[in-house]
Amino acid sequence: MSDFAVRGSEGSCSGTPHRGSSRSSVGTTARTWDGDRLDGFIGSLAEDFRGWEGQRTWHSLSYDLTLAAEHRAGGHVHLT
């Protein structure tokens, strides 16, 4: 077992923050069994850089962390 940490900033992809807005850090840690094939999930997103339909999801073995990816206009990938 190993720990996997996800950290980011709310609004970090938007460049500069909008006037009057504040940024906050978000993060979580989940236990995984050798990464639970997260590398394969991220690799498949990169391989399909031209886009895909719908939402793709990955979850840790114990379902304590789930990532969802959607391909959006302009070649952007939205992760939640």
Secondary structure, DSSP 8 states (H G I E B T S, - for coil): -EEEEEEEETTGGGSS--TT----EEEEEEEESGGGGHHHHHHHHHHTTT--SSEEEEE-TTSS-EEEEEEEGGGEEEE-
